[in-house]
């Protein structure tokens, strides 16, 4: 469904953010990209919606290559959820959720804010389904708590029933209980629709609780790819930097779904 084919990214200042990552995310999977700050998670997610052009390799969504000439088509298939919510604070909850339909509107309708009745009904249903009440519809987003704002962000992401949702550290600004509630909501919304989710996180325990699959990055390379059940302390060490050599030495005994690949690129970048 979502294919990263040996993608690499070197920014203009020479920073190598990704060193050749290949990843296939099948339809309906809740895939968490795990890693500490600077591991390359955002760069990977931003490649999927064309905000970052890989310096090598390519990304395909439902077989379509993500490129300048396919972006308009592809963006109607992607819902985005952001760490800082990216809502218009002075606009209402309803207006923010309706904005999720903008990529599918002709430009003149988008400029005039001319949404269809069906889109308005859909926005109301989504707002209810993320746990906000009718009285929130016309409330300014700036008056909501962080957790409520991210609920609005989730409702907006599902406005076009996209086959793919990208969530870039969606709970990084929230307290632990709210983080749990928001990820639970995201997973429920995705499962109900069979949506594929690529979600970056830095918290191991949340990744293990919510992911169908964890792909861990370190220094722009995949150091683990497997089910949460296969995640053990050795993997934790590989991601967060303790004793990578030991992990490398034990990797031959890992189960079939575990890929403890300390890529040569990773070792080069770490040194
Ligand atoms: P993460 O999301 O895991 O924190 P990022 O993908 O944001 O990681 O960053 C990976 C690396 O790329 C970091 O070293 C970061 O400083 C660098 N980086 C990210 N964006 C840019 C940019 N626009 N220009 C230069 N370096 C960048």
Boltz pocket constraint, residues with backbone or C-beta under 6 A from the ligand:
constraints:
  - pocket:
      binder: B
      contacts: [[A, 11], [A, 12], [A, 13], [A, 15], [A, 16], [A, 17], [A, 35], [A, 36], [A, 37], [A, 38], [A, 39], [A, 40], [A, 41], [A, 42], [A, 43], [A, 44]]
      max_distance: 6.0
